[in-house]
Amino acid sequence: MGLFDRIRGGEDLPRVAFIGIDGVPHTLLAEHPEEFPNFAAIAEEGTASAIESIVPPESSACWPSLTTGQNPGETGVYGFQDRENGSYDTYVPMGRDVQATRLWDRVTEDSRKATVMNVPVTFPPQRTVQRMVSGFLSPGLDKAAYPDELRETLSGLDYRIDVNAKLGHDEDKREFIEDAHTTLDARYEAFSHYIDEDDWDLFFGVFMTTDRVNHFLFEDYERDGEYHEEFMDFYRKLDGYIGDLRESLADDVTLVIASDHGFTTLDYEVHCNQWLEEEGWLSFEDEDHSELGDISSEARAYSLIPGRFYINLEDREPRGSVPEEEYEAVRDELKADLEALEGPDGRKVCERVVEKEDAFRGDHADIAPDLVAIPAHGFDLKSGFKGHGEVFGKGPRNGMHSFDNATLHIDGGATISDANLFDIAPTILDLMEVEYDRGEFDGASLV
């Protein structure tokens, strides 16, 4: 395979190809071995299991944690939208906001080579790895690829950073499904090209389109809806591509496949700030409000997606109303209210509510939410500051993330038991025989 047969210091060093399948639940693959024979073969000849995601199970937070082995208190990324410390200003975290050391940086520091393709929250592309095209949140291919010849090659393959998710909002999903297939095809062609032609020790590529298909078609899969067969066709194609990539790998490469969170059917969107307002926790300076900075000095709490709740604390928030000495009591009160919240069908909205000390630790824990609500299946926790009129609603999506039921497949020697997202980075380093300090990770190697 081209330049693959390299010997360093007289010793052949093992390599890893990691393929991310964003948002794919383990049960989807495990319950249909006849439909997805390549995933089934990896599970039978290697190992596969459901694993837990992180708190909160949101892609912008999950991928920095998966690629560093550390919790958001160390990565500094808690979700799609984060709050500036000591301010009501918010921002969308990008690659430069990830403060922990990425897996491919550790590989590069060990004098090995990495090719990184389409990983969410990696924009702008790093120039410290031999090749990178950024993924989700990138503005477009022109600025997302390094070096220039990578951009030129990908342009020739009609490569796309992401599917056109707006098409999923249409009642007729056929155009969205066609776009998803086109995006998946081009991603496979790019992965196949660089796996075969490139000189790498770590190949790290992510299929993001799986998450998009799940958001708009997952209820069709779970409840045998109109697009059930189209959903299965998409995953049959993915399984075929996984089989082709697996077949192309050399004997010294271990294939690792993982998702960053699970998925389930969405029954209700829960507009958390609307609920806080109705329950007397949140108020605004005037009727015309659209952002966090519009909350009033009487507000006691607010929410950011997904399911993150903050106490409006004196000396931390600019117009904080809750004195430090009342913090614990107020947080306990809010936690109890969340735990008691029920949906229109009488089910509990929250599976559990996590206090920040139990989920986050590190140099960037100062911007952590005070509470994170992990929703029960079917309840998708939203925020927004414009007001929604009603707490419970339904949008164009029929699938939502879940904390449980992410998947991990390893085509080699490993034992997956009570594993979570934090275990993947040290596992890959062990498979590659890259040395590291075990105390640096929130997880542990499965090898």
C-alpha positions in Angstrom: 0.0 0.0 0.0 2.3 2.7 -1.2 4.3 4.2 1.6 2.8 2.1 4.4 5.7 -0.3 4.8 7.8 1.9 7.1 10.2 0.7 9.8 11.2 3.1 12.6 14.2 2.1 14.7 14.0 -1.4 13.3 10.5 -2.0 14.8 7.2 -2.1 13.0 4.8 0.1 14.9 1.1 -0.7 14.9 -1.4 1.7 13.4 -5.1 2.6 13.9 -7.8 3.6 11.6 -10.7 5.3 13.5 -14.0 5.7 11.8 -16.6 7.8 13.6 -20.3 7.2 12.9 -21.9 10.2 14.6 -25.0 9.4 16.7 -25.4 5.8 15.7 -27.0 3.7 18.5 -25.5 0.3 19.3 -28.8 -1.5 19.2 -29.5 -0.4 15.6 -26.4 -2.3 14.5 -26.6 -5.2 17.0 -30.2 -6.1 16.4 -29.9 -6.4 12.6 -26.8 -8.6 11.9 -28.3 -9.8 8.6 -28.9 -6.3 7.4 -25.4 -5.0 8.5 -23.1 -8.0 8.0 -19.9 -6.0 8.2 -20.6 -4.5 11.6 -21.7 -8.0 12.7 -18.4 -9.5 11.5 -16.4 -6.9 13.5 -18.4 -7.7 16.6 -17.9 -11.4 16.1 -14.2 -11.4 15.1 -13.3 -8.5 17.4 -15.5 -6.9 20.0 -18.5 -4.5 20.1 -20.7 -3.1 22.8 -22.9 -0.2 23.8 -21.0 2.5 25.7 -22.1 5.7 27.5 -21.7 9.2 26.1 -20.7 12.2 28.2 -22.6 14.9 30.2 -24.1 16.6 28.1 -24.5 14.2 25.2 -24.2 16.9 22.5 -21.8 16.6 19.5 -20.0 19.8 20.1 -19.0 18.6 23.5 -18.7 14.9 22.7 -16.1 15.0 20.0 -13.6 17.2 21.9 -14.0 14.7 24.8 -13.7 11.6 22.6 -10.6 13.0 20.9 -8.9 14.0 24.1 -10.2 11.5 26.6 -11.1 14.3 29.0 -14.3 15.9 30.3 -15.6 19.4 29.3 -13.9 20.8 32.4 -10.6 20.1 30.7 -11.6 20.6 27.0 -13.5 23.9 27.8 -16.4 22.9 25.5 -19.8 22.2 27.0 -22.1 22.4 24.0 -23.0 24.1 20.7 -23.2 27.4 22.6 -21.1 28.4 25.5 -21.1 31.3 27.9 -18.2 33.8 28.3 -16.9 33.8 31.9 -18.3 36.7 33.9 -20.6 37.8 31.0 -23.9 37.1 29.4 -22.1 36.9 26.0 -22.2 33.5 24.3 -20.2 32.0 21.5 -20.0 28.9 19.3 -16.9 26.8 20.3 -14.6 26.0 17.4 -11.4 24.0 17.2 -9.2 26.6 18.8 -11.5 26.6 21.8 -10.6 23.0 22.7 -8.0 23.3 25.4 -7.1 19.7 26.0 -4.5 17.8 23.9 -6.0 16.0 20.9 -5.3 12.4 20.2 -3.6 13.2 16.9 -1.4 15.8 18.6 -0.1 13.1 20.9 0.6 10.9 17.9 2.4 13.7 16.1 4.5 14.4 19.2 5.5 10.7 19.1 7.0 11.3 15.6 4.1 9.5 13.9 1.8 10.8 11.2 -1.9 11.5 11.3 -4.6 12.2 8.7 -7.7 13.7 10.2 -10.9 14.1 8.2 -14.3 15.7 9.0 -14.1 15.6 12.8 -16.6 18.1 14.4 -15.2 21.1 16.2 -11.8 21.1 14.5 -12.1 24.4 12.5 -9.8 25.9 11.5 -7.7 23.0 10.4 -4.4 22.4 12.3 -1.2 22.7 10.5 0.6 20.5 13.0 -0.8 17.4 11.4 0.1 16.2 7.9 -3.5 16.5 6.6 -6.8 17.8 8.0 -10.2 18.7 6.7 -12.4 20.1 9.4 -15.9 18.9 10.0 -19.1 20.2 11.5 -19.2 24.0 12.1 -16.7 24.7 9.3 -17.9 27.5 6.9 -16.9 25.6 3.8 -14.3 23.4 2.1 -12.2 26.4 0.9 -11.1 27.3 4.4 -11.5 23.9 6.0 -8.8 21.9 4.3 -5.0 21.8 4.8 -2.8 21.6 2.8 -4.0 23.1 -0.5 -3.7 19.8 -2.4 -6.1 18.2 0.0 -8.7 20.8 -0.8 -8.1 20.3 -4.5 -8.5 16.6 -4.3 -11.6 16.8 -2.2 -13.2 19.3 -4.5 -12.7 16.8 -7.4 -14.6 14.2 -5.3 -17.5 16.6 -4.8 -16.7 16.3 -1.0 -19.1 18.1 1.4 -18.5 19.1 4.9 -22.1 18.3 5.8 -25.5 17.3 4.4 -28.0 20.1 3.8 -30.0 19.6 7.0 -32.6 22.2 6.0 -33.9 19.7 3.4 -34.9 17.5 6.4 -37.4 20.2 7.4 -39.6 19.4 4.4 -42.5 17.1 4.8 -41.4 15.2 1.8 -38.0 13.8 2.8 -36.9 12.4 -0.6 -34.6 15.3 -1.5 -33.0 15.2 2.0 -32.4 11.4 1.7 -30.9 11.9 -1.8 -28.6 14.6 -0.4 -27.6 12.3 2.5 -26.6 9.6 0.1 -24.6 11.9 -2.0 -22.8 13.3 1.0 -22.1 9.8 2.4 -20.8 8.6 -1.0 -18.3 11.5 -1.3 -17.1 11.0 2.3 -16.5 7.3 1.6 -14.6 8.1 -1.6 -12.4 10.6 0.3 -11.7 8.2 3.2 -11.0 5.4 0.8 -8.6 7.5 -1.3 -6.5 8.7 1.7 -6.5 5.3 3.5 -5.1 3.7 0.3 -2.7 6.5 -0.9 -1.6 8.4 2.2 1.2 7.7 4.6 -0.4 7.6 8.1 -0.1 6.0 11.5 -3.4 7.3 12.7 -6.3 7.8 10.3 -9.2 9.5 12.0 -12.3 10.2 9.9 -16.0 10.8 10.9 -19.2 10.1 9.0 -21.5 12.9 10.2 -24.4 12.2 7.9 -25.6 9.4 10.2 -26.5 12.0 12.8 -28.5 14.0 10.3 -30.4 11.0 9.0 -31.2 10.0 12.6 -32.6 13.5 13.5 -35.1 13.4 10.7 -35.9 9.7 10.2 -35.3 7.9 13.5 -39.0 7.7 14.4 -39.6 6.1 11.0 -37.1 3.4 11.9 -38.3 2.7 15.5 -42.0 3.0 14.7 -42.1 1.6 11.2 -43.0 5.0 9.6 -43.1 6.1 6.0 -39.4 6.3 5.5 -38.4 3.1 7.4 -37.0 1.3 4.3 -35.1 4.4 3.2 -33.6 4.7 6.6 -32.5 1.0 6.4 -31.1 1.5 2.9 -28.9 4.3 4.1 -27.5 2.2 6.8 -27.0 -0.8 4.5 -24.9 1.5 2.3 -22.9 2.6 5.4 -22.3 -1.0 6.3 -21.1 -1.8 2.8 -18.7 1.2 3.0 -17.4 0.0 6.4 -16.8 -3.4 4.9 -14.8 -2.0 1.9 -12.7 0.2 4.2 -12.0 -2.7 6.5 -10.9 -4.9 3.6 -8.5 -2.2 2.4 -6.6 -2.0 5.6 -3.2 -3.6 6.0 -2.5 -6.3 8.6 -0.8 -3.8 11.0 -3.9 -1.6 11.3 -6.6 -2.0 14.0 -10.0 -0.6 12.9 -11.9 1.2 15.6 -15.4 2.5 15.0 -17.4 4.5 17.5 -20.3 6.9 17.8 -20.3 9.9 20.2 -23.8 9.4 21.6 -26.9 7.2 21.1 -30.2 8.1 19.5 -33.9 7.7 20.2 -37.3 8.8 18.9 -38.2 12.4 19.8 -41.8 12.9 21.1 -41.6 16.4 22.6 -39.3 19.4 22.4 -39.1 20.9 25.8 -38.5 24.7 25.8 -36.6 25.0 29.0 -36.4 28.8 29.3 -40.1 29.0 28.6 -40.6 26.6 31.5 -38.2 28.6 33.7 -40.2 31.7 32.9 -43.5 30.1 33.7 -42.2 28.7 37.0 -40.9 32.1 38.1 -37.2 31.3 37.7 -36.5 33.5 34.6 -37.6 37.0 33.7 -36.5 39.5 31.0 -35.8 43.2 31.0 -38.6 43.9 28.5 -41.0 42.1 26.1 -38.5 42.2 23.2 -36.0 39.6 24.2 -33.9 37.2 22.0 -30.6 36.4 23.8 -29.1 35.6 27.2 -28.1 39.2 27.7 -31.8 40.2 27.8 -32.5 38.5 31.1 -33.4 40.8 34.1 -31.6 41.3 37.4 -34.5 39.4 39.1 -33.9 36.2 37.1 -32.7 33.3 39.3 -31.8 30.8 36.6 -31.5 30.3 32.8 -30.7 27.5 30.4 -28.5 26.8 27.4 -28.7 23.8 25.2 -28.7 20.9 25.7 -30.3 20.8 29.1 -27.7 23.0 30.9 -29.0 25.1 33.7 -27.2 28.1 35.3 -28.0 29.9 38.6 -27.9 33.7 38.0 -25.3 34.0 40.7 -24.0 37.3 42.3 -20.4 38.2 41.4 -20.4 35.5 38.6 -23.1 36.8 36.3 -23.2 40.5 35.6 -26.7 41.0 37.0 -26.6 38.0 39.4 -29.6 37.9 41.8 -28.7 34.8 43.9 -26.2 35.5 46.8 -23.4 33.0 47.1 -24.6 31.9 50.5 -27.9 30.9 49.0 -26.4 29.1 46.0 -26.7 25.5 47.3 -30.3 25.9 48.5 -31.4 27.6 45.3 -29.6 24.9 43.1 -31.3 22.2 45.2 -34.6 23.8 44.6 -34.1 24.0 40.9 -32.9 20.4 40.8 -36.0 19.2 42.6 -38.2 21.2 40.2 -36.5 19.6 37.2 -36.8 16.1 38.7 -40.5 16.7 39.2 -41.2 18.0 35.7 -43.6 15.9 33.7 -44.5 15.9 30.1 -48.0 16.0 28.6 -48.2 12.2 28.7 -47.4 12.1 32.4 -43.9 10.8 32.0 -40.9 12.3 33.8 -39.0 14.6 31.5 -35.6 14.1 33.2 -34.0 10.7 33.6 -31.6 12.4 36.1 -30.2 15.8 36.9 -26.4 16.0 37.4 -24.7 18.6 39.6 -21.6 20.1 38.1 -19.2 18.7 40.6 -20.2 15.2 39.6 -19.5 15.7 35.9 -16.9 18.4 35.4 -13.4 19.0 36.8 -10.4 20.8 35.3 -9.0 24.1 34.5 -12.2 25.2 32.6 -14.8 24.1 35.1 -15.5 27.8 36.0 -17.8 28.1 32.9 -19.6 24.8 33.7 -23.4 24.7 34.1 -24.6 24.3 37.6 -26.9 21.5 36.6 -27.3 19.3 33.5 -30.6 17.5 32.9 -30.2 14.2 31.1 -33.6 13.8 29.5 -35.7 10.7 29.4 -36.1 9.1 26.0 -38.5 11.2 24.0 -37.9 14.6 25.5 -35.4 16.9 23.7 -34.3 19.8 25.9 -34.1 23.1 24.0 -33.4 26.7 25.1 -33.7 29.9 23.2 -34.6 33.3 24.6 -37.3 34.5 22.2 -40.1 32.7 23.9 -42.1 29.8 22.5 -45.6 30.3 24.0 -45.7 26.7 25.2 -43.2 24.5 27.1 -43.8 21.4 25.0 -43.9 21.3 21.3 -42.8 19.4 18.2 -40.5 20.6 15.4 -39.3 19.0 12.1 -37.0 16.5 13.8 -38.3 13.1 15.1 -35.0 11.8 16.5 -32.9 13.0 19.5 -29.5 12.3 21.1 -29.3 9.9 24.1 -26.7 9.5 26.8 -26.9 5.8 26.6 -26.5 3.4 23.7 -23.5 4.9 21.8 -21.6 2.2 20.0 -17.9 1.0 20.0 -16.5 -1.6 17.7 -12.9 -2.7 17.8 -11.6 -5.1 15.2 -8.9 -6.5 17.5 -8.0 -7.5 21.0 -9.9 -5.4 23.6 -12.6 -5.9 26.3 -15.5 -3.5 26.3 -17.1 -3.5 29.8 -18.8 -0.5 31.4 -17.0 1.7 28.9 -17.7 5.3 28.0 -16.5 7.9 25.5 -13.5 8.8 27.6 -12.0 5.3 27.2 -11.5 5.6 23.4 -8.5 7.9 23.3 -6.3 5.9 25.7 -7.4 2.7 24.0 -6.2 4.0 20.6 -2.9 5.1 22.1 -2.3 1.7 23.6 -3.2 0.0 20.3 -0.6 2.3 18.6 2.0 1.7 21.4 2.2 5.5 22.1 3.2 6.2 25.7 1.2 8.4 27.9 0.5 9.3 31.5 -2.6 7.4 32.6 -3.5 10.1 35.0 -4.1 12.5 32.1 -7.4 10.8 31.0 -10.8 10.5 32.5 -11.1 7.1 31.0 -9.0 4.0 30.8 -7.7 1.8 28.0 -9.8 -1.2 27.0 -6.8 -3.1 25.8 
